[in-house]
Structures are given as structure tokens and as C-alpha cells.
Amino acid sequence: MNFRNATTWLRLLGTLGLLNSAAWGQVKMSERVLPPLPDALGVAGAFAGVSGDALLVAGGANFPGRPPWEGGQKKWHDESYILPRGATNWLTGGQLPRPLGYGVALAYDDGVLCLGGNDAERHHAEVFLLRWRAGRVLVETNFPPLPHPLANACGVLCGGYVYVVGGEAAPGATGALAEAWRLNLAATHAAWQRLPDCPGPGRTLALAATSADRVYILGGVALSAGADGKPARRYLPDIWALGVHDLAWTRHGTLPQPLAAAPGPAPLVGNGWFALIGGDDGSRYGFQPLTQHPGFPSRLTLWHPGQQRFQFGGSLGAPRVTTPAVVWGDELIIPSGEARPGVRSPVVSAYRVEAP
């Protein structure tokens, strides 16, 4: 983000009453670059997290031949990579059960819980846990599958339950889902429980966050059939909160701008603030020619759901979408991801953010 764009952003927040001028300047952010992913193109839609105090990245997709605007075909991957703390080179960790990407990745039990996703042919419902042990990635599959195949959903862990909301049930879907499900990970005979649908339109590529007793769903994309029969997007700015005890949804404000495909789940950065790390606001949807697409917005926004307040947190050096946000010690890791439509990046960024 250049200075002019940042100034416009701040004026917008001020107009909306979302920026407290007394608090401006209190957000501190630093950024460093970790060793790049071994795949020189990078991947989008990977599963990522921390296991054994090592960064784990697995699966995802890219365009290894020609770019999509030249007819290139997307390829899904099953490789997993490991970066131990302090290492300068990635290790090869083994393979996923199949090439897979665009599922939900959550930190659980010193591993990465992977839910759903898709490949070149279809969407999947499987749920498995990745752990780094004795020099290899182990795949544990003793979890009930999702109620149906699902990709591009969002999810969080809260109070021993995993929550999954929205997404798409099949490739090329012209409608997104409003469904919400949860699974008690501690139950002996765990089964998925259908929850009330998230209000508003069905949504895909939304961002999830959680506090002690609420699950938040931010933004996303509503889908419909375009004139050519292909999915058309409508970017959403709404925020919804699900009480984990009464299982009731309530509207919880509106984002300053629509938000989709942001790295998630949104990490807590202290004092009730969550980090909204870049994301796609839809302002460049349909941009042509794709060869000159400038990339996705670079702003870091902090959000305080208790105060329903937003604050500009700085500009990201390497904004990415369709990739997880990984908490590793006191840093937020953005591993690879999509730099602009059809283009990935192997860059792995680490941010330290200090909230007001």
C-alpha cells in the first residue's frame, strides 16, 4: 500500500467512526522473511500449521506449466514440507493421502487438523491430522468425515469443538453454502452436529475467528451463475457471531470493506484484538488484463469485536490470499499463497504484531 492509499483508508475509517485517533500509532508491526517454500512457484490452498515446534506446509495447488490466461492447467500437490525452528532449509516430510488443497487447517494437539478440500476432480469430506514425528509427517485418520464434501469453507476450534461454516459442495458451484457444523473432538463416538445456518447469503472464502464463547464469521463471497453460466462473485462485508452455548446467531457489525480469502483463522494478537491480514476486498474483481493485475490489498487491519472497532495496523510487504494464518510462538506466519490471480509465491512471511 502506498502512502496515498493508506491515507484514503484512514480517512474512510475516520468517516465510519471506526478509527480512534488517540489510538493511532500504538500498533506495532515488524516483518521478516523465512526460507522460501521448496516449490519455486509456491502454492495456494495449502494446509499449514505447527507440529513439534516446526512449521508444516502440505498440499495446495499452482500452475506449473503455462499461466491460466494462456490455458495453463492447475495442478494439486500431495507433498509436505517441514521447517524446524531456526533452520535455513526445508525438509521433505512425505505425502498427503492424495493431492489436496483449499480445505480448513486448524492447530490441534500439536498438529494440523485438515478438513475437506478439493483436487482436480472433486471435493472431499475427509478429516485427518498431520503431525511431525521422528523425521516424517504422520497422517492420523481416526476422525469422522465432514457430513459431505466441502472446499473453501472456514473454521475454528473453540471449547473442544471444531466449527466449520460455509464453503462449496462441488467444483464450479454457482451457489455457496450457509451451513454450520460442529464436532466434539473429545467425544468417544464423535459425530458432526448441524447448527443453525449462518444468516445472510451462503458464503465461501469467509474468515473465521473465535473468543471464549463466540465464533465469528467475517465476510466471504456469495456465488451466483453469471451470464456465461460460470460462478460470479459478490463480496460480503457482514460479520456474524454464533454463541457456542445457545447456538444463536447475531449480527456483529460490518467490515470497513468486503473481505474474502484472507489468511485464517484470524489470529488473536492481544487485548481482544484480532489480525485481519490482507485479503481480497473485491475492488479488483474482474481486472483485465490479468498479466497486469497489481495484486491484493496489503493492509493489516486490527479488529476488536468487543468494542466493534477497527484500526489500521500497517502495510504488508507480501500480501497473500488463500493460505492459512499460522501462529508460531509470538509470530504470525503467512506461508506461500496467492499473490495475484493465477500466480502463487514461495515467500514465507513472519509478522510480529503488538495491539494497542
C-alpha positions in Angstrom: 0.0 0.0 0.0 1.4 3.4 -0.9 1.0 6.5 1.2 -1.9 7.8 -0.8 -3.9 4.5 -0.4 -3.1 4.3 3.3 -4.3 7.9 3.7 -7.5 7.1 1.9 -8.0 4.1 4.1 -7.5 6.1 7.3 -10.0 8.8 6.1 -12.6 6.1 5.4 -12.2 4.6 8.9 -12.5 8.0 10.4 -15.6 8.7 8.4 -17.1 5.5 9.6 -16.2 6.3 13.2 -14.1 3.1 13.3 -10.7 4.7 14.0 -9.8 6.2 17.4 -7.3 8.9 16.6 -5.9 8.6 20.1 -5.0 5.0 19.5 -3.4 5.6 16.1 0.3 4.8 16.2 0.0 2.3 19.0 0.0 -0.7 16.7 3.5 -2.1 16.2 4.3 -4.5 13.3 7.5 -6.0 12.2 8.1 -8.4 9.3 10.8 -10.8 8.3 11.1 -13.4 5.6 11.7 -17.1 6.3 13.3 -19.5 3.9 11.1 -19.8 0.8 8.9 -22.9 0.2 10.9 -25.5 -1.8 8.3 -25.3 -4.6 9.7 -22.4 -6.6 6.2 -21.4 -7.7 4.6 -21.5 -4.3 1.1 -22.9 -3.7 -2.3 -21.6 -2.8 -4.8 -23.5 -0.7 -2.2 -25.4 1.3 -2.7 -26.9 4.8 -0.3 -25.4 7.3 0.4 -25.2 11.0 3.0 -26.1 13.6 4.0 -29.5 14.9 7.0 -30.4 17.1 7.9 -26.7 17.0 8.4 -26.9 13.2 6.4 -25.2 10.5 4.4 -27.7 8.4 3.0 -26.9 4.9 1.3 -29.6 2.9 -0.7 -29.9 -0.4 -2.1 -26.9 -2.2 -2.2 -26.1 -5.9 -0.4 -24.0 -8.6 0.1 -23.7 -12.3 3.4 -25.4 -13.1 3.2 -25.0 -16.9 1.6 -22.0 -18.5 -0.4 -19.5 -16.5 -4.2 -19.8 -16.6 -4.7 -16.9 -19.0 -2.6 -18.9 -21.5 -4.6 -22.0 -21.0 -2.5 -23.5 -18.2 -3.9 -26.2 -16.0 -4.0 -26.1 -12.3 -2.1 -28.9 -10.5 -2.8 -30.1 -7.0 0.0 -31.4 -4.8 0.4 -34.0 -2.0 3.9 -33.1 -0.8 4.5 -31.9 2.7 7.4 -29.7 3.8 8.9 -29.0 7.3 10.9 -26.1 8.5 12.3 -26.7 12.0 12.7 -23.6 14.2 15.9 -21.8 13.3 16.5 -23.9 10.2 17.6 -22.4 6.9 16.4 -25.2 4.7 13.1 -27.0 4.4 12.8 -30.8 4.9 10.6 -33.1 2.9 8.0 -34.7 5.2 6.2 -37.2 3.0 2.8 -37.2 1.2 -0.8 -36.5 2.0 -3.3 -39.3 1.3 -3.9 -37.6 -2.1 -3.2 -34.3 -3.8 -5.4 -31.9 -1.9 -6.0 -28.2 -1.2 -8.5 -25.5 -0.2 -9.7 -27.2 3.0 -9.7 -25.9 6.5 -6.4 -26.1 8.5 -6.5 -25.7 12.3 -3.9 -26.0 15.1 -4.9 -29.1 17.2 -3.0 -31.4 19.6 0.5 -30.3 18.3 -0.6 -31.0 14.8 -2.6 -29.6 11.9 -6.2 -30.7 11.7 -7.2 -30.8 8.0 -10.8 -30.8 7.0 -12.2 -31.2 3.5 -10.7 -29.6 0.4 -10.6 -30.5 -3.3 -8.5 -31.8 -6.1 -8.6 -31.6 -9.8 -11.7 -33.9 -10.0 -13.9 -33.3 -6.9 -14.4 -32.0 -3.4 -13.6 -34.2 -0.4 -15.1 -34.8 3.1 -12.2 -36.5 4.8 -10.7 -35.2 8.1 -7.2 -36.0 9.2 -4.4 -34.8 11.5 -0.8 -34.1 10.4 2.0 -34.5 12.9 5.8 -34.1 12.5 7.4 -37.0 14.3 10.8 -38.7 14.0 11.7 -37.1 10.7 8.4 -37.6 8.9 4.9 -36.3 8.7 2.4 -38.8 10.2 -1.2 -38.8 8.9 -3.9 -39.8 11.5 -7.3 -40.5 10.0 -9.4 -41.5 13.1 -11.8 -38.6 12.7 -15.3 -38.7 11.3 -15.5 -37.2 7.8 -17.4 -34.0 7.2 -21.2 -34.6 6.5 -20.5 -34.0 2.8 -17.6 -32.9 0.5 -16.6 -29.3 1.2 -14.0 -26.8 0.0 -13.2 -23.1 0.6 -15.0 -23.2 4.0 -13.8 -21.5 7.1 -13.4 -22.9 10.6 -12.1 -22.5 14.2 -11.6 -24.6 17.3 -13.5 -23.4 20.4 -14.1 -25.1 23.7 -13.1 -28.5 22.5 -15.3 -28.3 19.4 -14.3 -27.7 15.8 -16.7 -25.4 13.9 -17.0 -25.3 10.1 -19.1 -22.8 8.2 -19.9 -22.1 4.5 -17.9 -23.2 1.5 -18.8 -25.0 -1.7 -20.0 -28.6 -2.1 -18.8 -29.2 -5.6 -16.4 -27.8 -8.3 -17.9 -25.0 -10.3 -20.7 -24.4 -7.8 -22.8 -21.3 -8.6 -24.1 -21.2 -5.0 -22.2 -21.1 -1.7 -23.4 -22.8 1.5 -24.7 -21.2 4.7 -24.4 -24.4 6.6 -22.7 -24.5 10.0 -21.4 -27.7 11.7 -19.5 -28.6 14.8 -17.7 -31.7 16.1 -16.9 -32.5 19.7 -13.3 -33.7 19.4 -13.3 -35.2 23.0 -16.4 -37.4 22.4 -15.9 -41.1 22.4 -18.2 -41.5 19.4 -17.9 -38.1 17.8 -20.4 -37.1 15.2 -21.0 -33.9 13.3 -23.8 -31.7 14.7 -25.8 -29.5 12.3 -26.1 -26.0 13.7 -28.4 -23.1 12.5 -27.3 -21.8 9.2 -25.2 -18.6 9.2 -27.6 -15.8 8.4 -27.3 -13.8 5.2 -26.3 -15.3 1.9 -24.4 -18.5 1.6 -20.7 -17.7 1.6 -17.4 -19.1 0.6 -13.8 -17.9 1.4 -15.0 -16.3 4.6 -12.8 -15.7 7.6 -13.4 -17.2 11.0 -12.3 -16.1 14.4 -13.2 -17.1 18.0 -13.3 -15.9 21.5 -14.1 -17.9 24.7 -17.8 -18.2 23.9 -18.4 -17.0 20.4 -17.5 -18.0 16.8 -17.3 -15.1 14.4 -17.7 -15.3 10.6 -16.4 -12.3 8.7 -17.2 -11.5 5.0 -16.7 -14.0 2.3 -18.1 -14.3 -1.2 -21.7 -15.1 -2.3 -21.9 -17.0 -5.6 -24.4 -16.9 -8.4 -24.5 -18.0 -12.1 -23.0 -15.4 -14.4 -24.2 -14.8 -17.9 -21.7 -17.4 -19.1 -23.0 -20.0 -16.6 -19.8 -19.8 -14.6 -19.7 -18.7 -10.9 -20.0 -14.9 -10.4 -18.9 -13.4 -7.1 -20.4 -10.8 -4.8 -18.1 -9.8 -2.0 -19.6 -9.5 1.5 -18.8 -7.1 4.4 -21.1 -8.5 7.1 -20.0 -10.0 10.4 -21.9 -12.7 12.3 -21.4 -14.2 15.8 -22.5 -17.6 17.0 -22.9 -18.1 20.7 -21.4 -21.5 21.5 -23.8 -22.1 24.4 -27.2 -21.0 23.0 -26.1 -21.7 19.3 -27.9 -18.5 18.2 -26.5 -16.2 15.5 -26.4 -12.4 15.9 -25.2 -9.7 13.6 -22.0 -8.2 14.9 -21.3 -5.2 12.7 -19.9 -4.6 9.3 -16.4 -4.6 8.0 -15.0 -1.3 6.6 -14.8 -3.1 3.2 -15.7 -6.6 2.0 -13.2 -9.3 2.8 -12.6 -12.7 1.2 -9.8 -15.4 1.2 -7.9 -13.7 4.0 -5.4 -15.9 5.8 -7.2 -17.5 8.7 -8.4 -18.3 11.2 -7.9 -14.7 12.3 -5.3 -14.8 15.0 -5.7 -13.0 18.3 -2.9 -10.5 18.8 -3.6 -9.4 22.4 -6.1 -7.3 24.4 -9.1 -8.6 22.5 -7.7 -7.6 19.0 -7.7 -9.9 16.0 -5.5 -9.5 13.0 -7.2 -9.3 9.6 -4.2 -10.0 7.3 -4.8 -8.6 3.9 -7.4 -10.5 2.0 -9.4 -9.7 -1.2 -11.8 -6.8 -0.9 -13.3 -7.3 -4.4 -12.1 -3.9 -5.7 -10.0 -5.6 -8.4 -12.5 -8.4 -9.2 -12.6 -8.8 -13.0 -9.4 -6.8 -13.5 -8.0 -7.1 -17.0 -5.5 -7.9 -18.3 -4.5 -10.4 -15.6 -0.9 -10.1 -16.7 -1.0 -6.6 -15.2 -3.1 -7.3 -12.1 -1.4 -5.3 -9.2 -2.1 -8.0 -6.5 -4.3 -8.0 -3.5 -4.6 -5.2 -0.8 -1.7 -5.0 1.5 -3.3 -3.6 4.6 -3.2 -5.2 8.0 -6.4 -4.3 10.0 -6.9 -5.0 13.7 -10.5 -5.8 14.8 -11.8 -5.7 18.4 -15.2 -7.5 18.4 -15.9 -6.4 22.0 -15.6 -2.7 21.1 -16.7 -3.3 17.5 -13.7 -1.2 16.4 -11.2 -1.4 13.6 -7.7 0.0 13.4 -5.2 0.2 10.6 -2.1 -1.8 11.6 0.3 -1.2 8.7 1.1 -2.4 5.3 2.2 -6.0 4.5 5.3 -6.5 2.5 3.9 -9.6 0.8 0.1 -9.7 0.8 -1.3 -13.2 0.1 -4.7 -14.8 -0.1 -6.0 -18.5 0.1 -3.4 -19.5 2.6 -3.7 -20.2 6.4 -2.5 -17.9 9.1 -0.2 -19.8 11.4 0.6 -18.8 15.0 4.2 -19.9 15.7 5.5 -18.6 19.1 5.0 -14.8 19.0 4.9 -14.6 15.2 2.1 -14.9 12.6 3.3 -16.9 9.6 1.8 -16.5 6.2 3.2 -19.5 4.2 3.2 -19.0 0.4 -0.3 -18.3 -1.0 -1.7 -16.5 -4.0 0.0 -13.2 -4.9 -2.4 -12.3 -7.7 -5.0 -14.3 -9.7 -3.3 -17.4 -11.1 0.1 -16.5 -9.6 1.5 -18.0 -6.3 4.6 -17.1 -4.4 7.0 -19.2 -2.4 7.7 -16.4 0.0 7.0 -17.3 3.7 6.5 -14.1 5.8 6.6 -13.8 9.6 4.9 -10.9 11.3 5.0 -9.7 14.9 2.0 -7.5 15.8 1.5 -5.7 19.0 -2.0 -4.5 19.5 -3.0 -1.3 21.4 
